[in-house]
């Protein structure tokens, strides 16, 4: 079991989120040790890749209603990707925060990150907040259904 967890962490560091999801699916549904196995923890995998909780970097709540618990690699600010988790460490969305000025300047973005599987997307304006104080747009790739968004509402 420990060998499996070590292998998953190593593979998580070397592969994309989509590849990790495929590996997780394979091990959950085809491995002999299925009984008693823990679910893959994307939050811990993100931390291993250098993601930090936004609330540890700037004056931002640990849990933000509508977005959840946000993680980002500090060097990728302001665009991100930000990974959003619910209170049970489930990956809920990947968020990019694009400054209005960059859009006005017709800046080209090659946004890094692994969005993983998606259900739908949202795109909306934000006047600014700690961490990304300038006016910007949130581009949210939801990994859960519209109904699943409720997991980050409260």
PyMOL commands that place a pseudoatom at each C-alpha (Angstrom):
pseudoatom trace, name=CA, resn=UNK, resi=1, chain=A, elem=C, hetatm=0, pos=[0.000, 0.000, 0.000]
pseudoatom trace, name=CA, resn=UNK, resi=2, chain=A, elem=C, hetatm=0, pos=[2.784, 2.468, 0.906]
pseudoatom trace, name=CA, resn=UNK, resi=3, chain=A, elem=C, hetatm=0, pos=[4.564, 1.546, -2.309]
pseudoatom trace, name=CA, resn=UNK, resi=4, chain=A, elem=C, hetatm=0, pos=[1.385, 2.415, -4.232]
pseudoatom trace, name=CA, resn=UNK, resi=5, chain=A, elem=C, hetatm=0, pos=[1.056, 5.811, -2.511]
pseudoatom trace, name=CA, resn=UNK, resi=6, chain=A, elem=C, hetatm=0, pos=[4.705, 6.633, -3.159]
pseudoatom trace, name=CA, resn=UNK, resi=7, chain=A, elem=C, hetatm=0, pos=[4.279, 5.651, -6.808]
pseudoatom trace, name=CA, resn=UNK, resi=8, chain=A, elem=C, hetatm=0, pos=[1.171, 7.825, -7.137]
pseudoatom trace, name=CA, resn=UNK, resi=9, chain=A, elem=C, hetatm=0, pos=[2.938, 10.845, -5.612]
pseudoatom trace, name=CA, resn=UNK, resi=10, chain=A, elem=C, hetatm=0, pos=[5.909, 10.382, -7.936]
pseudoatom trace, name=CA, resn=UNK, resi=11, chain=A, elem=C, hetatm=0, pos=[3.653, 9.901, -10.940]
pseudoatom trace, name=CA, resn=UNK, resi=12, chain=A, elem=C, hetatm=0, pos=[1.595, 12.923, -9.883]
pseudoatom trace, name=CA, resn=UNK, resi=13, chain=A, elem=C, hetatm=0, pos=[4.729, 15.048, -9.966]
pseudoatom trace, name=CA, resn=UNK, resi=14, chain=A, elem=C, hetatm=0, pos=[5.644, 13.779, -13.405]
pseudoatom trace, name=CA, resn=UNK, resi=15, chain=A, elem=C, hetatm=0, pos=[2.262, 13.689, -15.116]
pseudoatom trace, name=CA, resn=UNK, resi=16, chain=A, elem=C, hetatm=0, pos=[-0.596, 16.007, -15.840]
pseudoatom trace, name=CA, resn=UNK, resi=17, chain=A, elem=C, hetatm=0, pos=[-3.803, 16.085, -13.773]
pseudoatom trace, name=CA, resn=UNK, resi=18, chain=A, elem=C, hetatm=0, pos=[-5.611, 14.325, -16.604]
pseudoatom trace, name=CA, resn=UNK, resi=19, chain=A, elem=C, hetatm=0, pos=[-3.020, 11.540, -16.608]
pseudoatom trace, name=CA, resn=UNK, resi=20, chain=A, elem=C, hetatm=0, pos=[-3.238, 11.319, -12.816]
pseudoatom trace, name=CA, resn=UNK, resi=21, chain=A, elem=C, hetatm=0, pos=[-7.028, 11.044, -13.047]
pseudoatom trace, name=CA, resn=UNK, resi=22, chain=A, elem=C, hetatm=0, pos=[-6.682, 8.176, -15.528]
pseudoatom trace, name=CA, resn=UNK, resi=23, chain=A, elem=C, hetatm=0, pos=[-4.173, 6.452, -13.242]
pseudoatom trace, name=CA, resn=UNK, resi=24, chain=A, elem=C, hetatm=0, pos=[-6.427, 6.947, -10.227]
pseudoatom trace, name=CA, resn=UNK, resi=25, chain=A, elem=C, hetatm=0, pos=[-9.367, 5.487, -12.168]
pseudoatom trace, name=CA, resn=UNK, resi=26, chain=A, elem=C, hetatm=0, pos=[-7.281, 2.520, -13.245]
pseudoatom trace, name=CA, resn=UNK, resi=27, chain=A, elem=C, hetatm=0, pos=[-6.072, 1.733, -9.727]
pseudoatom trace, name=CA, resn=UNK, resi=28, chain=A, elem=C, hetatm=0, pos=[-9.497, 2.236, -8.156]
pseudoatom trace, name=CA, resn=UNK, resi=29, chain=A, elem=C, hetatm=0, pos=[-11.285, -0.001, -10.617]
pseudoatom trace, name=CA, resn=UNK, resi=30, chain=A, elem=C, hetatm=0, pos=[-8.692, -2.581, -11.625]
pseudoatom trace, name=CA, resn=UNK, resi=31, chain=A, elem=C, hetatm=0, pos=[-6.243, -3.084, -8.760]
pseudoatom trace, name=CA, resn=UNK, resi=32, chain=A, elem=C, hetatm=0, pos=[-6.403, -6.095, -6.457]
pseudoatom trace, name=CA, resn=UNK, resi=33, chain=A, elem=C, hetatm=0, pos=[-6.117, -4.025, -3.272]
pseudoatom trace, name=CA, resn=UNK, resi=34, chain=A, elem=C, hetatm=0, pos=[-9.263, -2.012, -4.049]
pseudoatom trace, name=CA, resn=UNK, resi=35, chain=A, elem=C, hetatm=0, pos=[-10.884, -2.719, -0.676]
pseudoatom trace, name=CA, resn=UNK, resi=36, chain=A, elem=C, hetatm=0, pos=[-9.844, -0.212, 1.964]
pseudoatom trace, name=CA, resn=UNK, resi=37, chain=A, elem=C, hetatm=0, pos=[-7.892, 1.948, -0.484]
pseudoatom trace, name=CA, resn=UNK, resi=38, chain=A, elem=C, hetatm=0, pos=[-7.989, 5.681, 0.081]
pseudoatom trace, name=CA, resn=UNK, resi=39, chain=A, elem=C, hetatm=0, pos=[-9.065, 8.078, -2.642]
pseudoatom trace, name=CA, resn=UNK, resi=40, chain=A, elem=C, hetatm=0, pos=[-6.436, 10.113, -4.439]
pseudoatom trace, name=CA, resn=UNK, resi=41, chain=A, elem=C, hetatm=0, pos=[-6.008, 13.491, -2.712]
pseudoatom trace, name=CA, resn=UNK, resi=42, chain=A, elem=C, hetatm=0, pos=[-5.563, 16.200, -5.365]
pseudoatom trace, name=CA, resn=UNK, resi=43, chain=A, elem=C, hetatm=0, pos=[-4.908, 18.886, -2.726]
pseudoatom trace, name=CA, resn=UNK, resi=44, chain=A, elem=C, hetatm=0, pos=[-1.890, 17.003, -1.371]
pseudoatom trace, name=CA, resn=UNK, resi=45, chain=A, elem=C, hetatm=0, pos=[-0.674, 16.356, -4.911]
pseudoatom trace, name=CA, resn=UNK, resi=46, chain=A, elem=C, hetatm=0, pos=[-1.023, 20.084, -5.692]
pseudoatom trace, name=CA, resn=UNK, resi=47, chain=A, elem=C, hetatm=0, pos=[0.984, 20.999, -2.586]
pseudoatom trace, name=CA, resn=UNK, resi=48, chain=A, elem=C, hetatm=0, pos=[3.695, 18.565, -3.701]
pseudoatom trace, name=CA, resn=UNK, resi=49, chain=A, elem=C, hetatm=0, pos=[3.839, 20.441, -7.033]
pseudoatom trace, name=CA, resn=UNK, resi=50, chain=A, elem=C, hetatm=0, pos=[4.399, 23.796, -5.278]
pseudoatom trace, name=CA, resn=UNK, resi=51, chain=A, elem=C, hetatm=0, pos=[0.839, 25.091, -4.931]
pseudoatom trace, name=CA, resn=UNK, resi=52, chain=A, elem=C, hetatm=0, pos=[0.293, 27.216, -1.810]
pseudoatom trace, name=CA, resn=UNK, resi=53, chain=A, elem=C, hetatm=0, pos=[-2.969, 28.040, -0.065]
pseudoatom trace, name=CA, resn=UNK, resi=54, chain=A, elem=C, hetatm=0, pos=[-3.878, 31.589, -1.156]
pseudoatom trace, name=CA, resn=UNK, resi=55, chain=A, elem=C, hetatm=0, pos=[-4.855, 32.470, 2.428]
pseudoatom trace, name=CA, resn=UNK, resi=56, chain=A, elem=C, hetatm=0, pos=[-1.239, 31.780, 3.489]
pseudoatom trace, name=CA, resn=UNK, resi=57, chain=A, elem=C, hetatm=0, pos=[0.075, 34.236, 0.874]
pseudoatom trace, name=CA, resn=UNK, resi=58, chain=A, elem=C, hetatm=0, pos=[-2.319, 37.206, 1.156]
pseudoatom trace, name=CA, resn=UNK, resi=59, chain=A, elem=C, hetatm=0, pos=[-5.149, 38.443, 3.356]
pseudoatom trace, name=CA, resn=UNK, resi=60, chain=A, elem=C, hetatm=0, pos=[-7.790, 36.113, 1.914]
pseudoatom trace, name=CA, resn=UNK, resi=61, chain=A, elem=C, hetatm=0, pos=[-10.220, 33.782, 3.715]
pseudoatom trace, name=CA, resn=UNK, resi=62, chain=A, elem=C, hetatm=0, pos=[-9.342, 30.082, 4.009]
pseudoatom trace, name=CA, resn=UNK, resi=63, chain=A, elem=C, hetatm=0, pos=[-12.693, 29.283, 2.394]
pseudoatom trace, name=CA, resn=UNK, resi=64, chain=A, elem=C, hetatm=0, pos=[-14.291, 31.770, 0.007]
pseudoatom trace, name=CA, resn=UNK, resi=65, chain=A, elem=C, hetatm=0, pos=[-17.999, 31.148, -0.714]
pseudoatom trace, name=CA, resn=UNK, resi=66, chain=A, elem=C, hetatm=0, pos=[-18.506, 30.403, -4.398]
pseudoatom trace, name=CA, resn=UNK, resi=67, chain=A, elem=C, hetatm=0, pos=[-14.847, 29.550, -4.987]
pseudoatom trace, name=CA, resn=UNK, resi=68, chain=A, elem=C, hetatm=0, pos=[-13.849, 27.261, -2.122]
pseudoatom trace, name=CA, resn=UNK, resi=69, chain=A, elem=C, hetatm=0, pos=[-10.302, 26.811, -0.810]
pseudoatom trace, name=CA, resn=UNK, resi=70, chain=A, elem=C, hetatm=0, pos=[-7.862, 28.275, -3.325]
pseudoatom trace, name=CA, resn=UNK, resi=71, chain=A, elem=C, hetatm=0, pos=[-4.309, 27.176, -4.085]
pseudoatom trace, name=CA, resn=UNK, resi=72, chain=A, elem=C, hetatm=0, pos=[-1.842, 28.783, -6.512]
pseudoatom trace, name=CA, resn=UNK, resi=73, chain=A, elem=C, hetatm=0, pos=[1.827, 28.606, -7.413]
pseudoatom trace, name=CA, resn=UNK, resi=74, chain=A, elem=C, hetatm=0, pos=[2.908, 32.136, -6.358]
pseudoatom trace, name=CA, resn=UNK, resi=75, chain=A, elem=C, hetatm=0, pos=[5.086, 32.677, -9.442]
pseudoatom trace, name=CA, resn=UNK, resi=76, chain=A, elem=C, hetatm=0, pos=[2.028, 32.297, -11.703]
pseudoatom trace, name=CA, resn=UNK, resi=77, chain=A, elem=C, hetatm=0, pos=[0.188, 35.312, -10.245]
pseudoatom trace, name=CA, resn=UNK, resi=78, chain=A, elem=C, hetatm=0, pos=[-1.967, 37.054, -11.289]
pseudoatom trace, name=CA, resn=UNK, resi=79, chain=A, elem=C, hetatm=0, pos=[-3.282, 34.674, -13.968]
pseudoatom trace, name=CA, resn=UNK, resi=80, chain=A, elem=C, hetatm=0, pos=[-2.848, 31.372, -12.144]
pseudoatom trace, name=CA, resn=UNK, resi=81, chain=A, elem=C, hetatm=0, pos=[-4.026, 28.628, -12.495]
pseudoatom trace, name=CA, resn=UNK, resi=82, chain=A, elem=C, hetatm=0, pos=[-5.754, 28.631, -9.124]
pseudoatom trace, name=CA, resn=UNK, resi=83, chain=A, elem=C, hetatm=0, pos=[-7.002, 25.255, -7.967]
pseudoatom trace, name=CA, resn=UNK, resi=84, chain=A, elem=C, hetatm=0, pos=[-10.253, 25.306, -6.008]
pseudoatom trace, name=CA, resn=UNK, resi=85, chain=A, elem=C, hetatm=0, pos=[-11.076, 22.603, -3.481]
pseudoatom trace, name=CA, resn=UNK, resi=86, chain=A, elem=C, hetatm=0, pos=[-14.150, 21.934, -1.385]
pseudoatom trace, name=CA, resn=UNK, resi=87, chain=A, elem=C, hetatm=0, pos=[-13.926, 21.253, 2.356]
pseudoatom trace, name=CA, resn=UNK, resi=88, chain=A, elem=C, hetatm=0, pos=[-13.339, 17.532, 1.633]
pseudoatom trace, name=CA, resn=UNK, resi=89, chain=A, elem=C, hetatm=0, pos=[-10.220, 18.190, -0.510]
pseudoatom trace, name=CA, resn=UNK, resi=90, chain=A, elem=C, hetatm=0, pos=[-12.053, 17.446, -3.765]
pseudoatom trace, name=CA, resn=UNK, resi=91, chain=A, elem=C, hetatm=0, pos=[-10.881, 19.421, -6.797]
pseudoatom trace, name=CA, resn=UNK, resi=92, chain=A, elem=C, hetatm=0, pos=[-13.883, 21.529, -7.797]
pseudoatom trace, name=CA, resn=UNK, resi=93, chain=A, elem=C, hetatm=0, pos=[-12.506, 23.979, -10.357]
pseudoatom trace, name=CA, resn=UNK, resi=94, chain=A, elem=C, hetatm=0, pos=[-9.470, 25.512, -12.015]
pseudoatom trace, name=CA, resn=UNK, resi=95, chain=A, elem=C, hetatm=0, pos=[-9.572, 29.312, -12.138]
pseudoatom trace, name=CA, resn=UNK, resi=96, chain=A, elem=C, hetatm=0, pos=[-7.618, 31.779, -14.251]
pseudoatom trace, name=CA, resn=UNK, resi=97, chain=A, elem=C, hetatm=0, pos=[-7.723, 35.466, -13.233]
pseudoatom trace, name=CA, resn=UNK, resi=98, chain=A, elem=C, hetatm=0, pos=[-7.044, 37.659, -16.238]
pseudoatom trace, name=CA, resn=UNK, resi=99, chain=A, elem=C, hetatm=0, pos=[-6.521, 41.414, -15.656]
pseudoatom trace, name=CA, resn=UNK, resi=100, chain=A, elem=C, hetatm=0, pos=[-8.853, 43.670, -17.671]
pseudoatom trace, name=CA, resn=UNK, resi=101, chain=A, elem=C, hetatm=0, pos=[-5.838, 45.720, -18.807]
pseudoatom trace, name=CA, resn=UNK, resi=102, chain=A, elem=C, hetatm=0, pos=[-4.269, 42.610, -20.340]
pseudoatom trace, name=CA, resn=UNK, resi=103, chain=A, elem=C, hetatm=0, pos=[-7.469, 41.957, -22.279]
pseudoatom trace, name=CA, resn=UNK, resi=104, chain=A, elem=C, hetatm=0, pos=[-7.659, 45.630, -23.367]
pseudoatom trace, name=CA, resn=UNK, resi=105, chain=A, elem=C, hetatm=0, pos=[-4.011, 45.405, -24.480]
pseudoatom trace, name=CA, resn=UNK, resi=106, chain=A, elem=C, hetatm=0, pos=[-4.920, 42.259, -26.462]
pseudoatom trace, name=CA, resn=UNK, resi=107, chain=A, elem=C, hetatm=0, pos=[-2.255, 40.316, -24.614]
pseudoatom trace, name=CA, resn=UNK, resi=108, chain=A, elem=C, hetatm=0, pos=[-1.815, 36.694, -25.708]
pseudoatom trace, name=CA, resn=UNK, resi=109, chain=A, elem=C, hetatm=0, pos=[-1.992, 34.089, -22.957]
pseudoatom trace, name=CA, resn=UNK, resi=110, chain=A, elem=C, hetatm=0, pos=[-0.549, 30.600, -22.980]
pseudoatom trace, name=CA, resn=UNK, resi=111, chain=A, elem=C, hetatm=0, pos=[-1.974, 29.526, -19.663]
pseudoatom trace, name=CA, resn=UNK, resi=112, chain=A, elem=C, hetatm=0, pos=[-0.172, 26.657, -18.040]
pseudoatom trace, name=CA, resn=UNK, resi=113, chain=A, elem=C, hetatm=0, pos=[-1.769, 24.141, -15.773]
pseudoatom trace, name=CA, resn=UNK, resi=114, chain=A, elem=C, hetatm=0, pos=[-3.823, 21.027, -15.899]
pseudoatom trace, name=CA, resn=UNK, resi=115, chain=A, elem=C, hetatm=0, pos=[-7.522, 21.686, -15.972]
pseudoatom trace, name=CA, resn=UNK, resi=116, chain=A, elem=C, hetatm=0, pos=[-8.372, 17.986, -15.925]
pseudoatom trace, name=CA, resn=UNK, resi=117, chain=A, elem=C, hetatm=0, pos=[-11.873, 16.853, -16.748]
pseudoatom trace, name=CA, resn=UNK, resi=118, chain=A, elem=C, hetatm=0, pos=[-14.427, 19.629, -17.055]
pseudoatom trace, name=CA, resn=UNK, resi=119, chain=A, elem=C, hetatm=0, pos=[-18.198, 19.884, -16.917]
pseudoatom trace, name=CA, resn=UNK, resi=120, chain=A, elem=C, hetatm=0, pos=[-18.778, 23.551, -17.763]
pseudoatom trace, name=CA, resn=UNK, resi=121, chain=A, elem=C, hetatm=0, pos=[-17.112, 26.972, -17.551]
pseudoatom trace, name=CA, resn=UNK, resi=122, chain=A, elem=C, hetatm=0, pos=[-17.918, 30.397, -16.125]
pseudoatom trace, name=CA, resn=UNK, resi=123, chain=A, elem=C, hetatm=0, pos=[-16.486, 33.767, -17.148]
pseudoatom trace, name=CA, resn=UNK, resi=124, chain=A, elem=C, hetatm=0, pos=[-17.203, 36.848, -15.030]
pseudoatom trace, name=CA, resn=UNK, resi=125, chain=A, elem=C, hetatm=0, pos=[-15.829, 40.224, -13.922]
pseudoatom trace, name=CA, resn=UNK, resi=126, chain=A, elem=C, hetatm=0, pos=[-14.227, 40.881, -10.519]
pseudoatom trace, name=CA, resn=UNK, resi=127, chain=A, elem=C, hetatm=0, pos=[-13.274, 44.384, -9.339]
pseudoatom trace, name=CA, resn=UNK, resi=128, chain=A, elem=C, hetatm=0, pos=[-10.223, 43.045, -7.484]
pseudoatom trace, name=CA, resn=UNK, resi=129, chain=A, elem=C, hetatm=0, pos=[-9.348, 41.342, -4.209]
pseudoatom trace, name=CA, resn=UNK, resi=130, chain=A, elem=C, hetatm=0, pos=[-6.215, 40.526, -2.176]
pseudoatom trace, name=CA, resn=UNK, resi=131, chain=A, elem=C, hetatm=0, pos=[-3.747, 38.653, -4.343]
pseudoatom trace, name=CA, resn=UNK, resi=132, chain=A, elem=C, hetatm=0, pos=[-5.170, 40.040, -7.594]
pseudoatom trace, name=CA, resn=UNK, resi=133, chain=A, elem=C, hetatm=0, pos=[-6.068, 43.650, -6.659]
pseudoatom trace, name=CA, resn=UNK, resi=134, chain=A, elem=C, hetatm=0, pos=[-6.587, 44.982, -10.179]
pseudoatom trace, name=CA, resn=UNK, resi=135, chain=A, elem=C, hetatm=0, pos=[-9.926, 44.590, -12.036]
pseudoatom trace, name=CA, resn=UNK, resi=136, chain=A, elem=C, hetatm=0, pos=[-9.928, 41.206, -13.755]
pseudoatom trace, name=CA, resn=UNK, resi=137, chain=A, elem=C, hetatm=0, pos=[-12.046, 38.404, -15.145]
pseudoatom trace, name=CA, resn=UNK, resi=138, chain=A, elem=C, hetatm=0, pos=[-12.390, 34.985, -13.578]
pseudoatom trace, name=CA, resn=UNK, resi=139, chain=A, elem=C, hetatm=0, pos=[-12.366, 32.156, -16.094]
pseudoatom trace, name=CA, resn=UNK, resi=140, chain=A, elem=C, hetatm=0, pos=[-13.546, 29.142, -14.125]
pseudoatom trace, name=CA, resn=UNK, resi=141, chain=A, elem=C, hetatm=0, pos=[-13.320, 25.608, -15.485]
pseudoatom trace, name=CA, resn=UNK, resi=142, chain=A, elem=C, hetatm=0, pos=[-15.662, 23.547, -13.327]
pseudoatom trace, name=CA, resn=UNK, resi=143, chain=A, elem=C, hetatm=0, pos=[-14.765, 19.910, -12.708]
pseudoatom trace, name=CA, resn=UNK, resi=144, chain=A, elem=C, hetatm=0, pos=[-18.158, 19.307, -11.100]
pseudoatom trace, name=CA, resn=UNK, resi=145, chain=A, elem=C, hetatm=0, pos=[-21.716, 19.702, -12.344]
pseudoatom trace, name=CA, resn=UNK, resi=146, chain=A, elem=C, hetatm=0, pos=[-23.770, 22.839, -11.712]
pseudoatom trace, name=CA, resn=UNK, resi=147, chain=A, elem=C, hetatm=0, pos=[-25.305, 20.945, -8.791]
pseudoatom trace, name=CA, resn=UNK, resi=148, chain=A, elem=C, hetatm=0, pos=[-21.796, 20.087, -7.548]
pseudoatom trace, name=CA, resn=UNK, resi=149, chain=A, elem=C, hetatm=0, pos=[-20.943, 23.797, -7.326]
pseudoatom trace, name=CA, resn=UNK, resi=150, chain=A, elem=C, hetatm=0, pos=[-22.971, 23.797, -4.104]
pseudoatom trace, name=CA, resn=UNK, resi=151, chain=A, elem=C, hetatm=0, pos=[-19.982, 22.144, -2.385]
pseudoatom trace, name=CA, resn=UNK, resi=152, chain=A, elem=C, hetatm=0, pos=[-18.211, 25.524, -2.389]
pseudoatom trace, name=CA, resn=UNK, resi=153, chain=A, elem=C, hetatm=0, pos=[-21.204, 27.758, -1.696]
pseudoatom trace, name=CA, resn=UNK, resi=154, chain=A, elem=C, hetatm=0, pos=[-20.958, 27.645, 2.109]
for i in range(1, 154): cmd.bond("trace and resi %d" % i, "trace and resi %d" % (i + 1))
show_as sticks, trace
zoom trace
